[in-house]
Amino acid sequence: MQVQQSSSSSTSRMSTQVTVHRMVTTTTTSAFLINVGYLKTFPGILKIFQILLGCVVVGITGHYIHWSTRSEQVVPELFFLLIATTCLITTSLLLFSCLCSIATASIIPKTLFETLYHIAASMLYFASALYLLIYLTNKTYRDTFYVAKTAASALGLVNCALYILSSIYSIRTFRRG
């Protein structure tokens, strides 16, 4: 800062030195935010129930499947297990994506992928569960795990109903978005 004084006979300069001290604090954080609000929405609740039922269905079917029997006896169970596992993995990934990102939770329901996925999942779940149920109720087929496999097939039909509800909701959301 310079101050000039002027007088008629002489000019003198005064200078003042100012020192500024700054303290800089840097903090880094690795906070991982979870969008728990999605779990309170209708699609979030449906996905939770679909995953829970899917785990039970895959657990029962995978535990009681006979790998050493003839291939025509394993086909209905294997088809059902394949569809249930695929739906379980895809639904889990969709739920995880919506939990990790608020933007994803608002964008994914408006996409054609979610609509087509729920329609395909409901149709495939229905076909595989019904195929297994018809196979199990055949009078020539009876094994020691008949009741457990029938319960898994019935739970598959319940999960199919949940996927139908998700299909209806995603079609409405897709049309609005």
Residue frames as a rotation matrix with the C-alpha (Angstrom) as fourth column:
MET 1
0.592 0.806 0.000 0.00
0.806 -0.592 0.000 0.00
0.000 0.000 -1.000 0.00
GLN 2
-0.568 -0.790 0.232 1.42
0.802 -0.594 -0.061 3.28
0.186 0.152 0.971 -1.02
VAL 3
0.569 0.677 -0.467 0.42
0.755 -0.655 -0.031 6.59
-0.327 -0.334 -0.884 0.35
GLN 4
-0.329 -0.662 0.674 1.47
0.831 -0.542 -0.126 9.74
0.448 0.518 0.728 -1.38
GLN 5
0.402 0.363 -0.841 1.55
0.688 -0.726 0.015 13.03
-0.604 -0.584 -0.542 0.29
SER 6
0.029 -0.407 0.913 2.01
0.875 -0.431 -0.219 16.01
0.482 0.806 0.343 -1.73
SER 7
0.458 0.034 -0.888 3.29
0.557 -0.790 0.257 19.27
-0.693 -0.612 -0.381 -0.57
SER 8
0.987 0.027 -0.159 4.56
-0.096 -0.694 -0.713 22.17
-0.130 0.719 -0.683 -2.44
SER 9
0.390 -0.915 -0.102 8.19
-0.915 -0.398 0.071 21.69
-0.105 0.066 -0.992 -1.75
SER 10
-0.691 -0.723 -0.002 8.86
-0.722 0.689 0.064 17.95
-0.045 0.045 -0.998 -1.34
THR 11
0.433 0.759 -0.487 7.33
-0.735 0.610 0.296 14.55
0.521 0.230 0.822 -2.03
SER 12
-0.615 -0.597 0.515 7.78
-0.780 0.558 -0.285 11.69
-0.117 -0.577 -0.809 0.42
ARG 13
0.049 0.590 -0.806 6.62
-0.556 0.687 0.468 8.14
0.830 0.425 0.362 0.02
MET 14
-0.335 -0.063 0.940 5.46
-0.879 0.379 -0.288 5.88
-0.338 -0.923 -0.182 2.78
SER 15
-0.097 0.333 -0.938 5.06
-0.568 0.755 0.327 2.19
0.817 0.565 0.116 2.23
THR 16
-0.050 0.181 0.982 3.59
-0.926 0.361 -0.114 -0.34
-0.375 -0.915 0.149 4.54
GLN 17
-0.669 -0.207 -0.714 4.11
-0.503 0.834 0.228 -4.04
0.548 0.512 -0.662 4.19
VAL 18
0.180 0.801 0.572 1.17
-0.967 0.250 -0.046 -6.32
-0.179 -0.545 0.819 4.99
THR 19
-0.862 -0.439 -0.252 1.68
-0.467 0.882 0.062 -10.05
0.195 0.171 -0.966 5.58
VAL 20
0.242 0.970 0.031 -1.26
-0.959 0.234 0.158 -12.38
0.146 -0.068 0.987 5.11
HIS 21
-0.851 -0.429 0.303 -1.21
-0.485 0.863 -0.142 -15.80
-0.200 -0.268 -0.942 6.68
ARG 22
0.147 0.892 -0.428 -3.56
-0.936 0.266 0.232 -18.39
0.320 0.366 0.874 5.25
MET 23
-0.642 -0.258 0.722 -4.30
-0.507 0.849 -0.148 -21.77
-0.575 -0.461 -0.676 6.69
VAL 24
-0.103 0.558 -0.823 -5.61
-0.907 0.287 0.308 -24.34
0.408 0.779 0.477 4.20
THR 25
-0.459 0.055 0.887 -7.30
-0.524 0.789 -0.320 -27.47
-0.717 -0.612 -0.334 5.48
THR 26
-0.292 0.328 -0.898 -8.03
-0.857 0.328 0.398 -30.24
0.425 0.886 0.186 3.04
THR 27
-0.357 0.245 0.901 -10.22
-0.522 0.748 -0.410 -33.17
-0.774 -0.617 -0.139 3.95
THR 28
-0.577 0.217 -0.787 -11.07
-0.670 0.425 0.608 -36.11
0.467 0.879 -0.100 1.79
THR 29
-0.230 0.580 0.781 -13.88
-0.679 0.479 -0.556 -38.48
-0.697 -0.659 0.284 2.41
SER 30
-0.894 -0.006 -0.448 -14.93
-0.345 0.646 0.681 -41.72
0.286 0.763 -0.580 0.88
ALA 31
-0.484 0.803 0.348 -18.53
-0.444 0.117 -0.889 -41.70
-0.754 -0.585 0.299 1.98
PHE 32
-0.959 0.275 -0.067 -20.70
0.103 0.561 0.821 -44.20
0.263 0.781 -0.567 0.16
LEU 33
-0.595 0.800 0.084 -24.28
-0.694 -0.458 -0.555 -43.02
-0.406 -0.388 0.827 0.10
ILE 34
-0.900 0.396 0.179 -27.10
0.433 0.857 0.281 -45.52
-0.042 0.330 -0.943 -0.25
ASN 35
-0.687 0.721 0.085 -30.45
-0.582 -0.617 0.530 -44.46
0.435 0.315 0.844 -1.65
VAL 36
-0.950 0.310 -0.031 -32.57
0.262 0.739 -0.621 -46.11
-0.170 -0.598 -0.783 1.05
GLY 37
-0.410 0.832 -0.374 -35.58
-0.569 -0.554 -0.608 -44.09
-0.713 -0.036 0.701 -0.06
TYR 38
-0.439 0.208 -0.874 -35.87
-0.816 0.315 0.485 -46.42
0.376 0.926 0.031 -3.06
LEU 39
-0.933 0.042 -0.358 -36.65
0.154 0.944 -0.291 -49.32
0.326 -0.327 -0.887 -0.72
LYS 40
-0.649 0.726 -0.228 -39.81
0.121 -0.198 -0.973 -47.50
-0.751 -0.659 0.041 0.37
THR 41
-0.391 0.498 -0.774 -41.17
-0.882 -0.444 0.160 -47.17
-0.264 0.745 0.612 -3.17
PHE 42
0.612 0.743 0.272 -43.50
-0.594 0.659 -0.462 -49.69
-0.522 0.121 0.844 -4.82
PRO 43
0.722 -0.380 -0.579 -40.87
-0.363 0.503 -0.784 -50.95
0.589 0.776 0.225 -7.33
GLY 44
-0.322 -0.895 0.309 -38.28
-0.756 0.047 -0.653 -51.19
0.570 -0.444 -0.692 -4.54
ILE 45
-0.144 0.374 0.916 -40.58
-0.824 0.468 -0.320 -53.28
-0.548 -0.801 0.241 -2.34
LEU 46
0.867 0.471 -0.160 -41.45
-0.468 0.664 -0.584 -55.52
-0.169 0.581 0.796 -5.30
LYS 47
0.341 -0.822 -0.456 -37.78
-0.493 0.256 -0.831 -56.07
0.800 0.509 -0.318 -6.08
ILE 48
-0.467 -0.492 0.735 -37.03
-0.881 0.183 -0.437 -56.99
0.080 -0.851 -0.518 -2.46
PHE 49
0.250 0.645 0.722 -39.81
-0.632 0.673 -0.383 -59.61
-0.733 -0.361 0.576 -2.44
GLN 50
0.883 0.025 -0.469 -38.74
-0.425 0.465 -0.776 -60.91
0.198 0.885 0.421 -5.86
ILE 51
-0.079 -0.990 -0.118 -35.19
-0.677 0.141 -0.722 -61.35
0.731 0.023 -0.682 -4.61
LEU 52
-0.414 -0.044 0.909 -36.25
-0.854 0.364 -0.371 -63.03
-0.315 -0.930 -0.189 -1.37
LEU 53
0.614 0.695 0.374 -38.60
-0.474 0.704 -0.530 -65.45
-0.631 0.148 0.761 -3.15
GLY 54
0.712 -0.418 -0.564 -35.97
-0.514 0.238 -0.824 -66.01
0.478 0.877 -0.046 -5.84
CYS 55
-0.368 -0.875 0.315 -33.41
-0.861 0.192 -0.472 -66.99
0.352 -0.445 -0.823 -3.20
VAL 56
-0.123 0.408 0.905 -35.82
-0.668 0.640 -0.379 -69.50
-0.734 -0.651 0.194 -1.66
VAL 57
0.851 0.511 -0.124 -36.75
-0.409 0.496 -0.766 -70.95
-0.330 0.703 0.631 -5.05
VAL 58
0.399 -0.789 -0.468 -33.13
-0.618 0.146 -0.772 -71.27
0.677 0.597 -0.429 -6.21
GLY 59
-0.438 -0.580 0.687 -32.11
-0.899 0.265 -0.349 -72.74
0.020 -0.770 -0.637 -2.86
ILE 60
0.180 0.595 0.783 -34.83
-0.536 0.727 -0.429 -75.39
-0.825 -0.343 0.450 -2.83
THR 61
0.942 0.239 -0.234 -34.50
-0.317 0.410 -0.855 -76.30
-0.108 0.880 0.462 -6.50
GLY 62
0.255 -0.934 -0.251 -30.71
-0.724 -0.012 -0.690 -76.34
0.641 0.358 -0.679 -6.48
HIS 63
-0.378 -0.397 0.836 -30.61
-0.895 0.388 -0.220 -78.45
-0.237 -0.832 -0.502 -3.34
TYR 64
0.039 0.535 0.844 -33.08
-0.337 0.802 -0.493 -81.11
-0.941 -0.266 0.211 -4.45
ILE 65
0.557 0.142 -0.819 -32.19
-0.830 0.050 -0.556 -81.44
-0.038 0.989 0.145 -8.14
HIS 66
0.565 -0.336 0.753 -31.01
0.062 0.928 0.368 -84.92
-0.823 -0.161 0.545 -9.20
TRP 67
0.227 -0.570 -0.790 -27.96
-0.889 -0.452 0.071 -84.60
-0.398 0.686 -0.609 -11.43
SER 68
-0.722 -0.631 0.283 -27.36
-0.502 0.759 0.414 -88.34
-0.476 0.157 -0.865 -11.77
THR 69
0.017 0.805 0.593 -30.77
0.171 0.582 -0.795 -89.29
-0.985 0.115 -0.127 -13.20
ARG 70
-0.179 -0.013 0.984 -31.74
0.958 0.225 0.177 -89.46
-0.224 0.974 -0.028 -16.85
SER 71
-0.941 -0.338 -0.021 -31.62
0.322 -0.912 0.254 -86.17
-0.105 0.232 0.967 -18.73
GLU 72
-0.451 0.834 0.318 -35.36
0.168 -0.270 0.948 -86.07
0.877 0.480 -0.018 -19.54
GLN 73
0.355 0.567 -0.743 -36.09
0.848 0.139 0.512 -86.10
0.394 -0.812 -0.431 -15.81
VAL 74
-0.285 -0.577 -0.766 -33.75
0.827 -0.551 0.107 -83.20
-0.484 -0.603 0.634 -15.10
VAL 75
-0.644 -0.053 0.763 -34.95
0.636 -0.591 0.496 -80.88
0.425 0.805 0.414 -17.90
PRO 76
0.405 0.843 0.354 -37.99
0.471 -0.524 0.709 -79.35
0.784 -0.120 -0.609 -16.11
GLU 77
0.739 -0.174 -0.651 -36.05
0.618 -0.211 0.758 -78.76
-0.269 -0.962 -0.049 -12.92
LEU 78
-0.323 -0.946 0.007 -33.02
0.833 -0.280 0.477 -77.40
-0.450 0.160 0.879 -14.76
PHE 79
-0.338 0.301 0.892 -35.15
0.646 -0.614 0.452 -75.06
0.684 0.729 0.013 -16.89
PHE 80
0.749 0.662 -0.020 -36.88
0.424 -0.456 0.783 -73.74
0.509 -0.595 -0.622 -13.76
LEU 81
0.475 -0.661 -0.581 -33.54
0.702 -0.113 0.703 -73.35
-0.530 -0.742 0.411 -11.96
LEU 82
-0.495 -0.675 0.547 -32.03
0.869 -0.375 0.323 -71.52
-0.013 0.635 0.773 -14.93
ILE 83
0.010 0.594 0.805 -34.91
0.459 -0.717 0.524 -69.01
0.888 0.364 -0.280 -15.17
ALA 84
0.874 0.351 -0.335 -35.08
0.437 -0.270 0.858 -68.47
0.211 -0.897 -0.389 -11.41
THR 85
0.162 -0.905 -0.392 -31.32
0.822 -0.096 0.561 -67.87
-0.545 -0.414 0.729 -11.18
THR 86
-0.530 -0.334 0.780 -31.26
0.782 -0.548 0.297 -65.50
0.328 0.767 0.551 -14.15
CYS 87
0.355 0.749 0.560 -34.16
0.339 -0.661 0.669 -63.45
0.871 -0.047 -0.489 -12.76
LEU 88
0.795 -0.105 -0.597 -32.57
0.593 -0.071 0.802 -63.42
-0.127 -0.992 0.006 -9.31
ILE 89
-0.235 -0.969 -0.081 -29.26
0.887 -0.248 0.389 -62.08
-0.397 0.020 0.918 -10.63
THR 90
-0.500 0.053 0.864 -30.81
0.616 -0.679 0.398 -59.45
0.608 0.732 0.307 -12.92
THR 91
0.596 0.777 0.202 -33.26
0.351 -0.478 0.805 -58.20
0.722 -0.409 -0.558 -10.29
SER 92
0.569 -0.477 -0.670 -30.47
0.744 -0.050 0.667 -58.02
-0.351 -0.878 0.326 -7.72
LEU 93
-0.530 -0.802 0.276 -28.36
0.839 -0.450 0.306 -55.94
-0.121 0.394 0.911 -10.10
LEU 94
-0.133 0.574 0.808 -31.28
0.446 -0.694 0.566 -53.61
0.885 0.435 -0.164 -10.81
LEU 95
0.843 0.456 -0.287 -31.93
0.432 -0.254 0.865 -53.15
0.321 -0.853 -0.411 -7.09
PHE 96
0.194 -0.866 -0.461 -28.23
0.855 -0.081 0.512 -52.60
-0.481 -0.494 0.725 -6.36
SER 97
-0.561 -0.377 0.737 -28.03
0.751 -0.605 0.262 -50.00
0.347 0.701 0.623 -9.16
CYS 98
0.241 0.758 0.607 -31.02
0.282 -0.653 0.703 -48.11
0.929 0.002 -0.371 -7.81
LEU 99
0.834 0.019 -0.552 -29.62
0.552 -0.042 0.833 -48.21
-0.007 -0.999 -0.045 -4.27
CYS 100
-0.054 -0.981 -0.188 -26.21
0.910 -0.126 0.395 -46.89
-0.411 -0.150 0.899 -5.30
SER 101
-0.943 -0.305 0.132 -27.39
0.330 -0.814 0.478 -43.95
-0.039 0.495 0.868 -7.38
ILE 102
-0.245 0.875 -0.418 -30.34
0.181 -0.383 -0.906 -41.62
-0.953 -0.298 -0.065 -7.04
ALA 103
-0.288 0.086 -0.954 -30.00
-0.837 -0.506 0.207 -40.69
-0.465 0.858 0.217 -10.72
THR 104
-0.925 -0.083 -0.371 -30.16
-0.269 0.833 0.483 -44.35
0.269 0.547 -0.793 -11.72
ALA 105
-0.717 0.693 -0.067 -33.24
0.529 0.480 -0.700 -44.91
-0.453 -0.537 -0.711 -9.58
SER 106
-0.006 0.746 -0.665 -35.02
-0.164 -0.657 -0.736 -42.12
-0.987 0.104 0.126 -11.42
ILE 107
-0.265 -0.172 -0.949 -33.83
-0.926 -0.230 0.300 -43.09
-0.270 0.958 -0.098 -14.93
ILE 108
-0.969 -0.245 0.026 -34.00
-0.228 0.932 0.281 -46.91
-0.093 0.266 -0.959 -15.06
PRO 109
-0.407 0.870 0.278 -37.78
0.376 0.436 -0.818 -47.21
-0.833 -0.228 -0.504 -14.49
LYS 110
0.373 0.557 -0.742 -38.35
-0.402 -0.624 -0.670 -44.99
-0.836 0.548 -0.009 -17.53
THR 111
-0.523 -0.666 -0.532 -36.27
-0.784 0.130 0.607 -47.15
-0.336 0.734 -0.590 -19.85
LEU 112
0.371 0.617 -0.694 -37.47
-0.854 0.520 0.006 -49.80
0.365 0.590 0.720 -22.23
PHE 113
-0.529 -0.654 -0.541 -35.04
-0.369 0.751 -0.547 -52.29
0.764 -0.090 -0.639 -20.67
GLU 114
-0.904 0.175 0.391 -36.87
-0.348 0.234 -0.908 -52.50
-0.250 -0.956 -0.151 -17.36
THR 115
0.064 0.988 -0.141 -40.23
-0.897 -0.005 -0.441 -52.83
-0.436 0.155 0.886 -19.09
LEU 116
0.332 0.016 -0.943 -39.07
-0.721 0.649 -0.243 -55.60
0.608 0.761 0.227 -21.42
TYR 117
-0.735 -0.663 -0.143 -37.16
-0.387 0.583 -0.714 -57.34
0.556 -0.470 -0.685 -18.63
HIS 118
-0.670 0.517 0.532 -40.19
-0.541 0.150 -0.827 -57.58
-0.507 -0.843 0.179 -16.35
ILE 119
0.398 0.816 -0.420 -42.42
-0.895 0.246 -0.371 -58.81
-0.200 0.524 0.828 -19.17
ALA 120
0.101 -0.447 -0.889 -39.88
-0.573 0.704 -0.419 -61.45
0.814 0.551 -0.185 -20.23
ALA 121
-0.861 -0.461 0.213 -39.19
-0.416 0.399 -0.817 -62.48
0.292 -0.792 -0.536 -16.63
SER 122
-0.284 0.833 0.475 -42.88
-0.753 0.113 -0.649 -62.93
-0.594 -0.542 0.595 -15.86
MET 123
0.576 0.517 -0.633 -43.50
-0.809 0.470 -0.352 -65.01
0.115 0.715 0.689 -18.98
LEU 124
-0.131 -0.714 -0.688 -40.41
-0.445 0.662 -0.603 -67.19
0.886 0.227 -0.405 -18.50
TYR 125
-0.842 -0.108 0.529 -41.10
-0.539 0.223 -0.812 -67.66
-0.030 -0.969 -0.246 -14.78
PHE 126
0.121 0.973 0.198 -44.67
-0.859 0.202 -0.470 -68.67
-0.497 -0.113 0.860 -15.60
ALA 127
0.529 0.063 -0.846 -43.60
-0.694 0.605 -0.389 -71.12
0.488 0.794 0.364 -18.31
SER 128
-0.436 -0.803 -0.406 -40.86
-0.373 0.572 -0.730 -72.75
0.819 -0.167 -0.549 -16.23
ALA 129
-0.760 0.192 0.620 -42.87
-0.609 0.123 -0.784 -72.97
-0.227 -0.974 0.023 -12.99
LEU 130
0.321 0.947 -0.028 -45.90
-0.867 0.281 -0.412 -74.37
-0.382 0.157 0.911 -14.77
TYR 131
0.303 -0.313 -0.900 -43.76
-0.616 0.657 -0.435 -76.87
0.727 0.686 0.006 -16.72
LEU 132
-0.777 -0.629 -0.031 -42.18
-0.351 0.473 -0.808 -78.09
0.522 -0.617 -0.588 -13.48
LEU 133
-0.492 0.670 0.556 -45.55
-0.725 0.039 -0.688 -78.25
-0.482 -0.742 0.466 -11.70
ILE 134
0.543 0.680 -0.493 -47.12
-0.839 0.451 -0.303 -80.27
0.017 0.578 0.816 -14.53
TYR 135
-0.059 -0.672 -0.738 -44.10
-0.460 0.674 -0.577 -82.57
0.886 0.306 -0.349 -14.57
LEU 136
-0.875 -0.336 0.348 -44.26
-0.440 0.253 -0.862 -83.07
0.201 -0.907 -0.369 -10.80
THR 137
-0.214 0.879 0.426 -47.99
-0.776 0.112 -0.621 -83.83
-0.593 -0.464 0.658 -10.73
ASN 138
-0.015 0.123 -0.992 -47.59
-0.808 0.582 0.085 -86.52
0.588 0.804 0.091 -13.39
LYS 139
0.783 0.449 0.431 -48.71
-0.621 0.603 0.500 -89.84
-0.035 -0.659 0.751 -11.86
THR 140
0.795 -0.526 -0.302 -45.59
0.357 0.808 -0.469 -91.64
0.491 0.264 0.830 -13.07
TYR 141
-0.194 -0.910 0.365 -43.25
0.117 -0.391 -0.913 -89.23
0.974 -0.134 0.183 -11.31
ARG 142
0.912 0.318 0.257 -42.83
-0.197 -0.210 0.958 -89.46
0.359 -0.924 -0.129 -7.57
ASP 143
-0.076 -0.928 -0.365 -39.65
0.352 0.318 -0.881 -89.10
0.933 -0.196 0.302 -5.61
THR 144
-0.041 0.027 -0.999 -38.77
0.991 0.132 -0.037 -88.35
0.131 -0.991 -0.033 -2.03
PHE 145
-0.756 -0.321 -0.570 -38.44
0.435 -0.898 -0.070 -84.62
-0.489 -0.301 0.819 -2.68
TYR 146
-0.398 0.694 0.600 -41.79
0.816 -0.031 0.577 -84.22
0.419 0.719 -0.555 -4.42
VAL 147
0.558 0.690 -0.461 -43.23
0.828 -0.499 0.256 -81.86
-0.053 -0.525 -0.850 -1.79
ALA 148
0.023 -0.640 -0.768 -40.18
0.396 -0.699 0.595 -79.56
-0.918 -0.317 0.238 -1.72
LYS 149
-0.873 -0.362 0.326 -40.05
0.415 -0.202 0.887 -79.31
-0.256 0.910 0.326 -5.52
THR 150
-0.078 0.928 0.364 -43.80
0.892 -0.098 0.442 -78.65
0.446 0.359 -0.820 -5.69
ALA 151
0.550 0.216 -0.807 -43.41
0.678 -0.679 0.281 -75.90
-0.487 -0.702 -0.520 -3.09
ALA 152
-0.471 -0.794 -0.384 -40.57
0.306 -0.555 0.773 -74.35
-0.827 0.247 0.505 -5.12
SER 153
-0.746 0.262 0.613 -42.72
0.632 -0.015 0.775 -74.45
0.212 0.965 -0.154 -8.24
ALA 154
0.358 0.926 -0.118 -45.65
0.903 -0.312 0.294 -72.82
0.236 -0.212 -0.948 -6.41
LEU 155
0.301 -0.339 -0.891 -43.33
0.457 -0.769 0.447 -70.11
-0.837 -0.542 -0.077 -5.07
GLY 156
-0.787 -0.563 0.252 -42.15
0.449 -0.242 0.860 -69.62
-0.423 0.790 0.443 -8.64
LEU 157
-0.221 0.803 0.553 -45.74
0.838 -0.134 0.529 -68.90
0.499 0.581 -0.643 -9.66
VAL 158
0.638 0.375 -0.672 -46.04
0.708 -0.630 0.320 -66.40
-0.303 -0.680 -0.667 -6.81
ASN 159
-0.242 -0.814 -0.529 -42.83
0.327 -0.581 0.745 -64.74
-0.914 0.007 0.406 -7.98
CYS 160
-0.683 0.120 0.720 -44.30
0.723 -0.029 0.691 -64.71
0.104 0.992 -0.067 -11.49
ALA 161
0.429 0.903 0.033 -47.24
0.867 -0.422 0.266 -62.70
0.254 -0.086 -0.963 -10.11
LEU 162
0.416 -0.364 -0.833 -44.78
0.422 -0.734 0.532 -60.21
-0.805 -0.573 -0.152 -8.57
TYR 163
-0.708 -0.698 0.110 -43.04
0.382 -0.248 0.890 -59.85
-0.594 0.672 0.442 -11.93
ILE 164
-0.227 0.721 0.654 -46.43
0.903 -0.096 0.420 -59.24
0.366 0.686 -0.629 -13.58
LEU 165
0.715 0.447 -0.538 -47.05
0.649 -0.709 0.274 -56.42
-0.259 -0.545 -0.797 -11.08
SER 166
-0.088 -0.839 -0.538 -43.62
0.247 -0.541 0.804 -55.01
-0.965 -0.062 0.255 -11.90
SER 167
-0.686 -0.111 0.719 -44.44
0.718 0.062 0.694 -55.28
-0.121 0.992 0.038 -15.61
ILE 168
0.334 0.900 0.279 -47.65
0.897 -0.395 0.201 -53.30
0.291 0.183 -0.939 -15.19
TYR 169
0.675 -0.127 -0.727 -45.90
0.385 -0.780 0.494 -50.63
-0.629 -0.613 -0.477 -13.11
SER 170
-0.386 -0.911 -0.143 -42.95
0.298 -0.270 0.915 -50.35
-0.873 0.310 0.376 -15.52
ILE 171
-0.399 0.329 0.856 -45.25
0.905 -0.010 0.426 -50.07
0.149 0.944 -0.294 -18.55
ARG 172
0.704 0.705 -0.081 -47.10
0.704 -0.680 0.205 -47.18
0.090 -0.201 -0.975 -16.87
THR 173
0.442 -0.627 -0.642 -43.84
0.209 -0.625 0.753 -45.50
-0.873 -0.466 -0.145 -15.91
PHE 174
-0.557 -0.672 0.488 -42.38
0.599 0.082 0.797 -45.99
-0.575 0.736 0.356 -19.39
ARG 175
-0.006 0.655 0.756 -45.42
0.949 -0.234 0.210 -44.37
0.315 0.718 -0.620 -21.02
ARG 176
0.875 0.326 -0.358 -45.27
0.450 -0.819 0.355 -41.37
-0.178 -0.472 -0.864 -18.68
GLY 177
0.299 -0.868 -0.395 -41.52
0.162 -0.362 0.918 -40.89
-0.940 -0.339 0.032 -19.02
